Each structure stands twice: as structure tokens, then as C-alpha cells.
Amino acid sequence: QTEEDAKSAETPNQPVPPPKLPKFWRSERELVSSALVPEGLQELLASIEATGVQLPAAAWNYVRLVLVARGATKAVAIRAALRRYIAALKKAVAEAESLQTQLKAVSLSGTALSAGLHLHSEKHILVIEGMLPVLQEM
């Protein structure tokens, strides 16, 4: 037997990976350095023109307006997501502060409800005290 026959006998049911094909497209992210500057839009439009697509002036204007609208839509979506994120962080801070107050009240009360309640609440107070500054800064 040859060496190739020995290899194929060892792995008879191994799938053969598909060949790698060149991509005929490129991501916008590779073409635009920053979506926040007008030069990014101009670079993107220039890369589209470089493909050799022949469009009338009105069509080029439409493409430019679509790209601007997509950028504006993305900016609005990011802004809305950030507002939800900020609201959730503020709520988490308020809940952590409330819980910290409640735990301190239980820990400092003279009458223990159970033998380990003081230690248990102190442990969680320390966790919250470590977590609160991070949440507040975010």
C-alpha cells in the first residue's frame, strides 16, 4: 500500500472541507475609516465608482442619500440603545444603594434573626460596596 492509501483507510468517512473561494464583495467597515466624518462617505462613494458601475447623476445622488440615511438610522439606533443602557445602569445603582441600606439596617440591628445573618449581610455589604463605585462610574 502507498502512503495515501494508508491515510484514506484510516479516515474513510472524513468530510472534505470546501475549497476557499475569493469574496467578490467587501464589507463597508473595510472601506470607511470612520462613519462620523464626511470623508468616510466620500471614500465609500469613490469605492463604489471604482467598481465601474455606470449610473446617471440622479442615481448617484440617490445612492448618496441612501448611505446618509443608513448612517443616520444607525446613529439614532445607537442613541436609543445607549439611553436604554444608561437607564438600566441608573436603575441598577438605585437598587444596589437600596439593598445596601437594607442590609446595613439588618446587620446593625441589635436583635439577630439568625446566628449567621450578621456575617451573611456583612459579606453582601462588602460586595455591594465594591460594586457600587464601578456602576456609578459607568
N, C-alpha and C positions, 0 to 999 in steps of 0.2 A: 504494500500500500504506500501511496505517496503521503506526504505531509498534509496536503489539502484534504485528501480523503479521510485521514485520521481526524482532522478538525471537524469536518462535516458530520462524521459519525458520532462525535462527542455531543454536538449540539444540533440535532436534526430538526427540532421544532422552533428554533430561534427565529423571530421575525427579523426581516432585513429592514433597517431604517430607510426611510425615503431619502432620495438624494436632495441635497440643498439646492434650491433654485434661487436665482437672483431676484430681489424685490424690484418691481417696476414702479414703486411709489416711495416717497419719503415722508416721514412724519413732519408736521408743521413745526414741532418743537426743535427739530434739527435745523430748520430754515430760519427761524426767527430768534434773535438773541434775547429780546425782551418784548413782551406784548404791551408794555407800558409806555413805549416811545413810538412816535410816528415813523421812525426809521425802520422799525420792525415790520410795519405794514408795507412800506416801500420795498423792503428786501423780499418779502413774500410775493408781492405782485411781480417783482423782477424775476423771481424764480419761476413763476407761472409763465411769464412771457418767454423765458429762456427755453421752455419746452417746445416752442414753435407753434403754439396754438394761435390761429388767426381769428381774432374777434373784432367786431366793429367797436367804435368808441363807446357807444351806449352800453354794450355788453361788458366792456372793461369797467365802466362806471358802476354797473350793477354788481359785478364781482367784488369791486372795492367796497361798495356799500354793504354787501352781504358779510364780508370779512369784518367790517367795522361793527355791524350789528351782532355778529357772533361774539366779538370781543366785549361789547357792552353787555350782552346777555351773560357771559361768563363772569364779568365784574359784578353784576347785580346778584348772581347766584352766590358768588363768594362772599359778598357783603351780607346777604341774608344768612348764610351758613355761619359766618363769624358772629352775627348778632345772636343767633340761637346758642352758639357755643359760649359766648360771654354771659348770656342769661343763665345757662346751665351752671357755669362756674360760680356766678354770684349766688345762685340757689344752694350749691354745694357748700360754699363758705358760710352762708347763713345757717344751714343745717348743722354744720360742724361746730359753729360757735354755740348754737343752742344745745347741742349734745354735750359740749364741753361744760357748759353751765350746769346742766342737769347732773352730769357725772360728778362735778365738784360738790354739788349740794348733797348728793348721796354719800360721797366719800367723807365729807366733813361732818355729816350728821353724827351726833353722839350715840345714837342707837343703831347698831348694825342689824340688818335684816338677816344676814347670814355671816358665818365666820370669815369666808373669803371674799365678801362683797367689797370691802375696802381695798384689798390688793387688786382685785379684778378691775375695779373702777379706776384705780391709780394707773394701772397698765394702759388702759384705754385713754386716759387723760394724757399720758405721755405720747401716745401715738398721735392723738389729735393735735397736741402742741407742736409736734414735729411736722405735721401735715399742713396745718393752717397757714404758716408763712408762705409755703410754696403755692397753695391755692390762691392766696390773696395776691401774690405777685403775678400769677398767670392772668 
